Amino acid sequence: MSKIWGSYPNPNYDRGEEVLECIDSIQDSSILPREIVVVDDCSTDNSVEMLEAVNIKVIKHSENRGTAAARNTGARNSEGDIIVFIDSDVVIHKDTIKKCVEFFQRDESASVIVGLPDKTNKYPGIVTAHFLMRMYFRLFEYSDSVSYTNGTLTAVRRNIFNKIGGYNEKLRTPGIEDAEFGLDAYRNHEKIYLDKTNVVTHNKKIDFWGLIRSDMARTVDRVFFMFRKRHTRSVLKEKRIFTISFSQIFSALLAPMIPIFLLLTIYSRLFLIPLIASLALFFFLYRSYLSFIKREMGIFSSVRIYFLLIVDMFFVYLALWKGMLLYVSGRRY
């Protein structure tokens, strides 16, 4: 089956060395794809020079247009009946393509297959670890049938991709275009499956402020998306928005109360009780995730991530208000 299956459109922006690791992992697969397509989204580093030294198809955007546009460009300039989208900082395993092939062959009704990002990568740091662990934990809780896709690994039949109309190029915040594409496919009664055995490595490196900026930007776009798609009813029904559970949404509303009660305890110890109650409730909302972190990384890391979550959700709360105010004022994507 060598070199006969599918296409790998891959968006890249200023990730020269990482995208080469990605390409190496694809070329080292037990089953090779028909082609590898890398769309460089007007990088400012030496990505293009590094990519042109490799025997793959490289398409260059003349201006930075975002991940969604890069994915669409790659899809239009590929030939496979199955399109596999992965991010430039992802390293696949030898059997990743094989598992996708076998899944589609086993279930002809499957329109889209989504893979699972691993719990760890090559980068150290508690924030990076939290970013990866959080995604792995969220997705692993899902059933095998889902209503979302992700850039880490998404395989889709070309006819389905064309039917949906590709990714929404107005969405510039990474990760939101995947969520909309998945939801559009799901609402068109296409079957999307999460293959939890198909795990890939996401070499994402992120610091504290990178996490805050990312979560705030995604929250604002999720607010826009929810109102534009009239997604509010389904959020209330499913108790989640995309991969964000209802308890996490509630934690964002709770987070600002913790620093408020903390400051008020300076003036009166009466506020110590609601402070402790808020901390306890916040812990309760994340008890399963923090227990998972404790098993994987130890109790000290679990405590650190607990306080990191409080700070992160405080900024997410601000982003919720920002998104609603911008939407009311007429702002969209």
Secondary structure, DSSP 8 states (H G I E B T S, - for coil): -TT-EEEEEEEESS-HHHHHHHHHHHHTSSS-EEEEEEEE-S-SSSHHHHHHTSSSEEEE-SS---HHHHHHHHHHT---SEEEE--TTEE--TTHHHHHHHHHHH-TTEEEEEEEE-S--S---HHHHHHHHHHHHHHHTS-SEES---TTSEEEEHHHHHHHTS--TT--STTHHHHHHHHHHHHTT-EEEEEEEEEEEE-----HHHHHHHHHHHHHHHHHHHHHTT-HHHHHHHTEETTEEHHHHHHHHHTTHHHHHHHHTTT-GGGHHHHHHHHHHHHHHTHHHHHHHHHHH-HHHHHHHHHHHHHHHHHHHHHHHHHHHHHHTT---
